[in-house]
Amino acid sequence: MPISARENIHILAAVLRSGEEPILSRAQMQRVVKSHRAHQEYLKYHGTLEDSDDDDGPQNEDAWLFEDLAVLTRLYSRLKDKDQLISLIFEVGRNLTIYSPANDEFS
C-alpha cells in the first residue's frame, strides 16, 4: 500500500505493516491501515482541544484499537527499561561488594 510523503507514520503502524514474522493477513493489514488513519484523525482533534480534560478518547472503535496498541507498546517499553535498570543496580551493587574496603588485601 503506497504511502504519501505527507502522511505521518506512527512507528507501530510501520512495524505492523512490515513483512516480518508474523505476517498479517490482508484483512488484518486493512484493519491496521484503517485504525492508523482513524487514530491520526483523533490526534488532530485532540490537538485542537484547549483542555485535555475535555477529551474522552477516540469516538471511533478503529482509533481506539490503535490507541490501545500504542499504550500497550509504551507499557512494554517502560517494563523493559525498569528490568534493565534493576539489573544494572544489582550489577553495580555486586561490583561494590567485590571492591569494598573489607575485601581489600592491603588492610
LOPA-813431 format. One record per residue (C-alpha): residue number from 0; residue in one letter; x, y, z. Coordinates in Angstrom, 1 decimal. Example, Ala and Ser with C-alpha at 12.3 -4.5 7.8 and 13.67 -1.06 7.14 Angstrom:
2
   k r     xx     yy     zz
   0 A   12.3   -4.5    7.8
   1 S   13.7   -1.1    7.1
// end
This chain:
107
   k r     xx     yy     zz
   0 M    0.0    0.0    0.0
   1 P    1.7    3.2   -1.1
   2 I    2.1    5.9    1.5
   3 S    2.1    9.6    0.5
   4 A    5.1   11.6    1.6
   5 R    2.8   13.9    3.7
   6 E    1.3   11.1    5.7
   7 N    2.7   10.8    9.2
   8 I    3.6    7.2   10.0
   9 H    3.5    6.0   13.6
  10 I    6.2    3.5   14.5
  11 L    3.6    1.0   15.5
  12 A    2.0    1.2   12.0
  13 A    5.4    0.8   10.4
  14 V    6.1   -2.3   12.4
  15 L    2.7   -3.9   11.8
  16 R    2.9   -3.1    8.0
  17 S    6.4   -4.7    7.7
  18 G    6.9   -8.1    6.1
  19 E    8.5   -9.5    9.3
  20 E    7.0  -12.5   11.0
  21 P    4.3  -13.0   11.9
  22 I    2.8  -11.7    8.7
  23 L   -0.6  -10.2    8.9
  24 S   -3.5  -11.3    6.7
  25 R   -4.9   -9.0    4.1
  26 A   -7.9   -8.2    6.4
  27 Q   -5.6   -7.6    9.3
  28 M   -3.5   -5.3    7.2
  29 Q   -6.5   -3.3    6.1
  30 R   -7.6   -3.0    9.8
  31 V   -4.2   -1.6   10.7
  32 V   -4.4    1.0    7.9
  33 K   -7.9    1.9    8.8
  34 S   -7.1    2.1   12.5
  35 H   -4.0    4.2   11.8
  36 R   -5.9    6.7    9.8
  37 A   -8.7    6.9   12.3
  38 H   -6.1    7.4   15.1
  39 Q   -4.4   10.2   13.1
  40 E   -7.8   12.0   12.8
  41 Y   -8.3   11.6   16.5
  42 L   -4.8   13.0   17.2
  43 K   -5.7   16.1   15.0
  44 Y   -8.9   16.6   17.0
  45 H   -7.0   16.1   20.3
  46 G   -4.5   18.8   19.2
  47 T   -7.3   21.3   18.8
  48 L   -8.6   21.0   22.3
  49 E   -7.7   23.7   24.7
  50 D   -8.1   21.5   27.8
  51 S   -7.1   17.8   27.6
  52 D   -9.8   17.1   30.3
  53 D  -12.4   17.6   27.6
  54 D  -11.1   14.6   25.7
  55 D  -12.9   11.3   26.3
  56 G  -10.7    9.4   23.9
  57 P  -11.4    8.5   20.3
  58 Q  -15.0    8.2   19.1
  59 N  -14.2    5.5   16.6
  60 E  -13.5    1.9   17.5
  61 D  -10.7    1.6   15.0
  62 A   -9.0    4.6   16.5
  63 W   -9.4    3.0   20.0
  64 L   -7.6   -0.1   18.7
  65 F   -4.6    1.9   17.6
  66 E   -4.7    4.0   20.8
  67 D   -4.7    0.8   22.9
  68 L   -1.9   -0.8   20.9
  69 A    0.2    2.4   21.3
  70 V   -0.4    2.4   25.1
  71 L    0.5   -1.3   25.3
  72 T    3.7   -0.6   23.4
  73 R    4.7    2.2   25.8
  74 L    3.9    0.0   28.8
  75 Y    6.1   -2.8   27.5
  76 S    8.9   -0.4   26.7
  77 R    8.7    1.0   30.3
  78 L    8.7   -2.5   31.7
  79 K   11.8   -3.4   29.7
  80 D   13.5   -0.2   30.9
  81 K   12.6   -1.0   34.5
  82 D   14.0   -4.5   34.2
  83 Q   17.3   -3.2   32.7
  84 L   17.6   -0.6   35.5
  85 I   17.1   -3.2   38.2
  86 S   19.7   -5.4   36.5
  87 L   22.1   -2.5   36.4
  88 I   21.6   -1.7   40.1
  89 F   22.3   -5.3   41.1
  90 E   25.4   -5.4   38.9
  91 V   26.7   -2.2   40.4
  92 G   25.9   -3.5   43.9
  93 R   27.7   -6.7   43.2
  94 N   30.8   -4.8   42.0
  95 L   30.7   -2.5   45.1
  96 T   30.8   -5.7   47.3
  97 I   33.8   -7.0   45.4
  98 Y   35.7   -3.8   45.8
  99 S   34.7   -2.9   49.4
 100 P   37.4   -2.0   51.9
 101 A   36.5   -5.1   53.9
 102 N   37.8   -7.2   51.0
 103 D   41.0   -5.1   50.5
 104 E   44.1   -7.4   50.7
 105 F   46.3   -4.5   51.8
 106 S   44.3   -3.7   55.0
// end
